Structures are given as structure tokens and as C-alpha cells.
Amino acid sequence: MAVALLFTPASMSVEQYDRVTKLLKASGSDAPPGRRFHACFGPAGHLTVFEVWDSVDELETFGATVLPLLANEQVAMAPAEPLEIHGLIEEGDASALRKTIVALREQAFFRRPVDKLREKIHKARKSSDREPERSHGHEVKDDRAR
């Protein structure tokens, strides 16, 4: 379930925000899994953050990384209440990126070899359950207990 969150810290300056985002980027944590959208906006000394996440679990995982950085910058971030999204329209680059990721996954680019093997076995079992065995054009009865 996708969720939307609005974070309104007591105060967060552009400089504090920029330092945190630079640290996240340097550590490779600037594009966490599950975050669909991030926007930071508002007056220079009182910024607000709006985010859309695929799930609360993914948000909480990222929180373990970002909250210590915010605390180090002395940004007091009150917990936001996740609100379930009932409709989300993705356009432009975000939509194209999501479609590309789906296409790559379908091509098994991101799947581990063991996942590919499991899928192959599953497909083989399904097809053998549907088709009766044949030997030289004659149907062969299968007396095995299923």
C-alpha cells in the first residue's frame, strides 16, 4: 500500500537540508528502495518535506539511515502519520523510469539465478500437470499417486 507523508520539522534551513542530502548521496543512500517521490519546499528557514513511499516498512528502513543525520544537524523531526494513497498518477520521468524498471525485471535482469530456476521448475510442473504423457502418439496412463 503506497503512503504519503508530510514532514514539518520545527525548523530546517536550506543549508541543513543540503548537508543531509550530500551525506546521503555520499553514502549511496540518496535513492532508497520504495521511495517514489520526494519534494522539499517552503521558506528558506522553515522547509517542509513531502514524500510518497511504496510501504511504511521501506520508509522505516530508510528512517534508520536519515534520522541520525537529521539529529546531527539538530533538525527536530516530528513523526509524520502515513496516509494511504487511494490514487497516484505518475507522469513524465517518474513514469518512464518505473516502466523501465518493470521491463528490466521481466527480462530477469534483476533476478537471482535461483529465482530463475524456481520459476522454470514451476512452469515445468504446471505444464506437466495440464498435458497427459504421450509415447509414440499414444496416451500413457500415469498410475502414480498425486
C-alpha positions as CSV (number, residue, x, y, z in Angstrom):
1,M,0.0,0.0,0.0
2,A,1.5,3.3,-1.1
3,V,1.6,6.0,1.6
4,A,2.0,9.8,1.6
5,L,3.8,11.7,4.4
6,L,4.2,15.4,5.2
7,F,7.2,16.1,7.5
8,T,7.1,19.5,9.1
9,P,10.2,20.0,11.3
10,A,10.2,22.8,13.9
11,S,12.8,24.4,11.7
12,M,15.0,23.2,8.9
13,S,17.2,25.5,6.8
14,V,18.3,25.1,3.2
15,E,21.8,24.7,4.5
16,Q,20.8,21.9,6.9
17,Y,18.8,20.1,4.1
18,D,21.7,20.4,1.6
19,R,24.2,19.0,4.1
20,V,21.9,16.0,4.9
21,T,21.3,15.3,1.2
22,K,25.0,15.5,0.4
23,L,25.7,12.9,3.2
24,L,23.0,10.6,1.9
25,K,24.4,10.9,-1.6
26,A,28.0,10.3,-0.4
27,S,26.9,7.1,1.4
28,G,24.8,5.9,-1.6
29,S,21.6,6.2,0.4
30,D,20.0,9.1,-1.6
31,A,17.7,6.9,-3.6
32,P,16.2,4.4,-1.1
33,P,14.1,1.5,-2.3
34,G,10.4,2.2,-2.1
35,R,10.6,5.9,-2.2
36,R,8.5,7.1,-5.2
37,F,8.6,10.8,-4.7
38,H,10.4,13.4,-2.6
39,A,9.9,17.2,-2.5
40,C,11.4,19.7,-0.1
41,F,9.7,23.2,-0.2
42,G,8.9,26.2,1.9
43,P,10.6,29.3,3.3
44,A,14.4,29.1,3.4
45,G,14.5,28.7,7.3
46,H,11.4,26.5,7.7
47,L,11.4,23.8,5.0
48,T,8.8,21.1,4.7
49,V,9.2,17.6,3.1
50,F,6.6,15.6,1.2
51,E,7.2,12.0,0.3
52,V,5.4,9.1,-1.3
53,W,6.6,5.6,-0.4
54,D,5.6,2.1,-1.6
55,S,5.2,1.0,2.1
56,V,5.7,2.1,5.7
57,D,8.3,-0.7,6.1
58,E,10.5,0.8,3.4
59,L,10.1,4.3,5.0
60,E,11.1,2.9,8.4
61,T,14.1,1.2,6.9
62,F,15.3,4.5,5.4
63,G,14.5,6.3,8.7
64,A,17.2,4.3,10.4
65,T,19.7,6.0,8.0
66,V,18.3,9.5,7.7
67,L,17.1,10.2,11.3
68,P,20.6,10.2,12.8
69,L,21.8,12.6,10.1
70,L,18.9,15.0,10.9
71,A,19.6,14.7,14.6
72,N,23.3,15.5,13.9
73,E,22.1,18.7,12.1
74,Q,19.8,19.5,15.0
75,V,16.7,19.2,12.9
76,A,13.8,18.1,15.2
77,M,11.6,15.9,13.0
78,A,8.3,15.0,14.5
79,P,7.0,11.6,13.3
80,A,4.6,12.0,10.4
81,E,1.4,10.0,10.1
82,P,1.4,7.9,6.9
83,L,-1.7,8.3,4.9
84,E,-2.9,5.6,2.5
85,I,-2.9,6.8,-1.1
86,H,-6.1,6.0,-3.0
87,G,-4.9,7.2,-6.4
88,L,-1.4,8.1,-7.8
89,I,-0.8,9.4,-11.3
90,E,2.8,9.2,-12.4
91,E,3.8,11.2,-15.4
92,G,7.0,12.2,-17.1
93,D,10.3,10.9,-16.0
94,A,9.0,9.0,-12.9
95,S,6.5,7.1,-15.0
96,A,9.1,6.3,-17.7
97,L,11.6,5.1,-15.0
98,R,9.1,2.9,-13.3
99,K,8.2,1.3,-16.7
100,T,11.8,0.7,-17.5
101,I,12.4,-1.0,-14.1
102,V,9.4,-3.3,-14.7
103,A,10.6,-4.1,-18.2
104,L,14.1,-5.0,-16.9
105,R,12.7,-7.2,-14.1
106,E,10.6,-9.0,-16.7
107,Q,13.7,-9.7,-18.7
108,A,15.2,-11.2,-15.5
109,F,18.0,-8.6,-15.3
110,F,17.5,-8.1,-11.6
111,R,16.5,-11.7,-10.6
112,R,19.0,-14.0,-9.0
113,P,19.8,-17.3,-10.8
114,V,18.0,-19.3,-8.0
115,D,14.8,-17.3,-8.7
116,K,15.1,-18.1,-12.4
117,L,15.5,-21.8,-11.6
118,R,12.4,-21.8,-9.3
119,E,10.3,-20.2,-12.0
120,K,11.5,-22.7,-14.6
121,I,10.6,-25.6,-12.3
122,H,7.2,-24.1,-11.5
123,K,6.4,-23.6,-15.2
124,A,7.5,-27.2,-16.0
125,R,5.3,-28.6,-13.2
126,K,2.3,-26.6,-14.4
127,S,2.7,-27.7,-18.0
128,S,3.2,-31.4,-17.0
129,D,0.0,-31.3,-14.9
130,R,-2.0,-30.0,-17.8
131,E,-0.8,-32.3,-20.6
132,P,-1.2,-36.1,-20.4
133,E,2.0,-38.0,-21.1
134,R,2.3,-39.4,-24.7
135,S,4.6,-42.1,-26.0
136,H,4.8,-42.5,-29.8
137,G,1.4,-40.9,-30.3
138,H,-0.4,-43.0,-27.6
139,E,-1.5,-41.6,-24.3
140,V,0.3,-43.2,-21.3
141,K,-1.6,-43.7,-18.1
142,D,0.1,-42.3,-15.0
143,D,-0.6,-44.6,-12.1
144,R,1.5,-42.5,-9.7
145,A,-0.3,-41.2,-6.6
146,R,-0.6,-37.4,-6.8
